[in-house]
Amino acid sequence: MNNSNQADTPVTQNSLTATVNGESFVATVGFKCIKDEFGWTFAGTHPSPLSFIDFHIKSIKSGRNEFDLTLYDHHGDATGFYFAGSSQVQSNSGRLEINYFEAVNRMEGSFHFIAKSGNLEYDIKDGKYALTVQQEPLANGLAAAKISGSLNLDFEAKTVDIRSLDNGRIWIGADYRLNPSEWYRMVLNIPDTLQPDIEHPFDDKKIMAFFYDMSGGFYQPKTGMIKLLCKPTKEHFEADFQFESEFLIPSNKQIQLREGKFRFPAAKTPAANSSKS
């Protein structure tokens, strides 16, 4: 009997598809398949309406791997995340299969999981993916903020993920990890026509920001402002921002985000004196 999981030559294009509560999810941008000091992350983005599926896995060996998907803060071996609009929900139960073709830097497999939080529930079925393993991300920009309130930390990341969406919007985000259990994500989602050099108030439909605590729940601005320092494109993005937010799931926490900034690409440093003696 043929076992397609043992294909000699995996396909070379990236893909990630599934159904979410009966609706089709087809990733066309934002593909990620990276190993860092905390494990593996792979993902894909469905651009309109914006939603994405992420997986975090502690360790993957060459060949066939199978994982039960659990909540991230339960310290299991693998967790699935589903993001849609302002919601971010973790896998409560499910299964992830990975075939790692290490010699050609490819992963293929399947997944399904149930993600629940509060009154939100997503049934992700018939998931399939094929992804090229990427090199460890380079320092390509800056994302920084000072967080106080229910969380207290200085967020700083030098790897920025920026996407130009089909609906005339720019999505920019970055992850900050202190250790395998503490993982945070900061995101802006704005129109690419937003005027620079003017302070704009955040809202929950047009000019959006999110701060995710990946161990459960997310924050969205209740009040706050953003000021672009240039015309926003996927090649060049600079913004300063701040906001106050309540924890959306559950609603018993709040944060203040100050001195928020995104810079992409990274500022060029002056060349060192290269004169030779």
C-alpha positions in Angstrom: 0.0 0.0 0.0 1.4 3.4 -1.0 2.1 5.8 1.9 2.0 9.3 0.6 3.7 10.6 3.8 6.9 8.9 2.6 7.1 10.7 -0.8 10.6 10.8 -2.2 10.3 14.3 -3.6 8.0 16.7 -1.6 6.5 19.6 -3.6 8.4 22.9 -3.4 5.6 25.5 -3.0 4.3 26.5 0.4 0.7 25.7 1.2 -1.6 25.5 4.3 -5.3 24.8 4.1 -8.1 23.8 6.4 -11.8 24.4 7.1 -12.7 26.6 10.1 -16.3 26.2 11.3 -17.1 24.9 7.9 -15.5 27.9 6.0 -12.5 27.5 3.8 -9.1 28.7 5.1 -6.4 29.0 2.3 -3.1 30.6 3.2 -1.5 32.6 0.4 0.9 34.8 2.4 2.7 34.9 5.7 4.2 31.4 5.5 6.6 30.6 8.3 8.6 27.5 9.2 11.4 28.4 11.6 13.4 26.8 14.4 14.8 29.0 17.2 16.1 28.5 20.7 12.6 27.8 22.0 11.5 25.2 19.4 9.7 25.3 16.0 7.1 27.7 14.7 5.2 27.3 11.5 2.2 29.2 10.1 0.2 30.5 7.2 -2.2 33.5 6.6 -5.5 33.7 4.9 -5.5 37.3 3.8 -9.2 38.3 3.5 -10.8 38.3 5.9 -7.5 38.3 7.8 -7.0 35.0 9.8 -4.0 32.9 10.4 -3.0 29.5 11.9 0.2 29.1 13.9 1.8 26.0 15.5 4.5 25.9 18.2 6.3 22.6 18.6 9.1 22.0 21.2 11.1 19.6 19.1 10.8 17.8 15.7 12.9 14.9 14.6 13.7 13.9 11.0 11.0 11.6 9.6 7.5 11.1 10.9 6.2 13.0 14.0 2.8 12.9 15.7 1.7 15.3 18.5 -1.4 15.9 20.6 -2.3 19.6 20.5 -2.7 21.2 24.0 -2.9 24.6 25.6 0.4 26.5 25.4 0.5 27.1 29.2 0.0 23.4 29.9 3.6 22.9 28.7 2.7 20.2 26.1 4.9 19.3 23.2 2.7 21.2 20.6 0.1 23.9 20.5 -2.1 25.3 17.7 -3.3 28.9 17.6 -6.1 30.4 15.5 -6.3 34.1 15.0 -9.2 35.9 13.3 -9.7 39.7 13.5 -9.3 40.5 17.2 -9.6 37.0 18.5 -6.7 34.6 19.3 -7.6 31.1 20.5 -5.5 28.1 21.5 -6.0 24.5 20.8 -7.8 22.7 23.6 -7.5 19.3 21.8 -6.4 18.0 18.5 -3.7 16.2 16.5 -0.8 17.4 14.4 1.2 15.1 12.1 4.6 16.2 10.7 6.8 14.6 8.1 10.1 16.3 8.2 12.2 15.8 5.1 15.4 17.1 6.6 17.6 16.5 3.6 15.6 18.9 1.5 14.4 21.2 4.3 10.7 20.5 3.8 7.8 19.7 6.1 4.4 18.2 5.1 1.5 16.9 7.1 -2.0 17.3 8.4 -3.8 18.7 11.5 -7.1 19.2 13.2 -8.0 20.9 16.5 -10.7 22.5 18.6 -9.9 25.9 19.9 -12.1 27.4 22.7 -11.9 30.5 24.8 -14.9 32.1 26.6 -17.8 32.1 24.1 -15.4 31.6 21.1 -15.1 28.2 19.6 -13.4 27.2 16.3 -13.5 23.7 14.8 -10.4 23.4 12.5 -10.6 20.3 10.3 -9.0 18.7 7.3 -5.8 20.8 7.7 -2.9 20.1 5.3 0.3 21.9 4.8 3.6 21.8 2.9 6.3 24.2 3.9 9.9 25.0 3.3 12.1 25.3 6.4 13.5 28.8 6.6 16.8 29.9 8.1 16.7 31.5 11.6 15.2 34.9 11.1 17.6 37.8 10.6 17.4 41.1 12.5 15.5 43.1 9.9 13.8 45.8 12.0 12.7 46.9 15.4 9.5 46.4 17.5 9.5 47.8 21.0 7.2 49.0 23.8 7.0 49.4 27.6 4.2 47.4 29.1 2.8 48.0 32.6 -0.3 47.1 34.5 -1.3 43.4 34.7 1.8 42.7 32.7 5.2 44.4 33.3 7.8 44.0 30.6 10.0 45.8 28.1 9.0 44.3 24.7 11.8 44.3 22.2 12.2 42.3 19.0 14.5 42.8 16.1 12.7 40.5 13.7 9.6 42.0 12.1 7.0 40.3 10.0 5.3 42.7 7.5 2.5 41.9 5.0 0.6 43.8 2.4 -2.9 42.4 2.3 -5.2 42.2 -0.7 -7.8 44.6 0.9 -5.5 47.6 0.9 -4.1 47.1 4.4 -0.7 46.7 6.0 -0.2 44.1 8.7 3.0 44.3 10.8 3.9 42.2 13.8 6.7 40.8 16.0 7.1 38.1 18.6 9.0 38.5 21.9 9.9 35.4 24.0 11.5 35.5 27.4 11.5 31.7 27.7 9.5 28.7 26.3 6.5 29.6 28.6 6.5 33.4 28.2 5.6 34.5 24.6 4.2 37.8 23.5 3.1 39.2 20.1 2.5 42.9 19.1 0.6 43.7 15.9 -0.7 46.7 13.9 -3.3 46.4 11.2 -3.9 49.7 9.3 -5.0 51.0 5.9 -2.1 51.6 3.5 -3.7 55.0 2.8 -3.3 56.2 6.4 -1.8 59.7 6.4 1.7 60.1 8.0 2.7 62.8 10.4 -0.7 63.0 12.0 -1.9 61.3 15.2 -4.8 58.9 14.6 -6.9 57.3 17.3 -7.1 53.5 17.4 -10.5 51.9 16.8 -11.6 48.3 16.4 -12.4 48.3 12.7 -10.1 50.6 10.7 -6.9 51.4 12.7 -6.2 48.4 14.8 -3.6 47.2 17.3 -3.3 44.0 19.3 -1.1 42.7 22.0 -1.2 39.0 22.6 -0.2 37.0 25.6 0.3 33.7 23.9 -0.3 31.7 27.2 -3.9 32.8 26.8 -5.9 35.9 25.8 -5.2 39.2 24.1 -5.4 43.0 24.5 -7.0 45.6 22.1 -6.8 49.4 22.6 -9.6 51.0 24.5 -7.9 54.4 24.0 -4.7 55.3 22.2 -3.0 57.0 19.3 -0.7 56.1 16.4 1.5 58.3 14.3 3.1 57.2 11.1 6.5 58.6 10.3 6.3 57.6 6.6 3.9 56.3 4.0 3.2 52.7 5.1 4.3 50.0 2.6 5.6 46.5 3.0 9.1 47.9 2.1 9.2 50.7 4.6 7.2 51.2 7.8 7.8 53.5 10.7 5.3 54.2 13.4 5.1 55.4 17.0 2.0 54.5 19.2 0.6 54.0 22.6 -2.6 52.7 24.1 -4.5 51.5 27.2 -6.3 48.2 26.9 -8.4 45.7 28.7 -7.8 42.0 28.5 -10.5 40.8 26.1 -10.6 37.1 27.3 -11.2 37.2 30.2 -11.9 40.9 31.0 -10.3 41.2 34.5 -6.9 42.6 33.4 -5.6 45.7 31.7 -2.3 47.1 30.4 -0.8 50.4 29.4 1.5 50.2 26.4 3.9 53.1 26.1 6.7 54.1 23.7 5.5 51.6 21.2 7.3 51.6 17.9 7.8 49.6 14.7 10.7 50.3 12.4 11.2 48.4 9.1 13.7 47.9 7.6 16.4 48.1 10.3 18.3 51.4 10.4 21.6 51.2 8.7 24.6 51.6 10.9 27.5 53.7 9.7 30.2 51.5 8.2 33.2 51.0 10.5 36.5 52.5 9.5 37.8 49.9 7.1 41.2 51.4 6.3 44.0 48.9 6.4 47.4 49.5 8.0 
